[in-house]
Amino acid sequence: MNPYTGKLCNLEIEVKFECDNSVDWKIPEGNEPGIAPFPSHFSPVSDKTCKLTMNVPYKGACSKKTGLSGGTILLIILLIFVCFYLAFGFAYQIFIKNETGHNRIPHYPFWSFVFLSCLEGMMFTWKFVTCQRKKEKLLKYDSI
């Protein structure tokens, strides 16, 4: 209940954590309650809103981003590998095997099979999700 208006309302509580490296949160021992620092900003429920807002200082809210992540490094290595694969594959197909047309693509039969299989899987999934395949066709066996 809003103490200013006397009306029932849905209470909202918004907690924002601010970066503050000097604040330590005490870790409780045993069954004692945890001790958090007092909020640096506190706005109580007003007559217009049923929202309570508080800003709490916390060392863990400080950004620790430095350098590249492991996933980014892995993607860079993969991109470099793909570039070398394509460059040396094309060079081999053109200058050593004297291939022309789509046969210049390294391992063309394999990659066309992979692409077509992915396309077929996406089409099957789309038709299954959107119910475009007839149920009778799915339930019947092929005649011999």
Summary of the structure (lengths in Angstrom):
residues: 144
radius of gyration: 31.4
end to end distance: 74.5
largest distance: 87.0
contacts: 261
relative contact order: 0.10
helix: 42%
strand: 15%
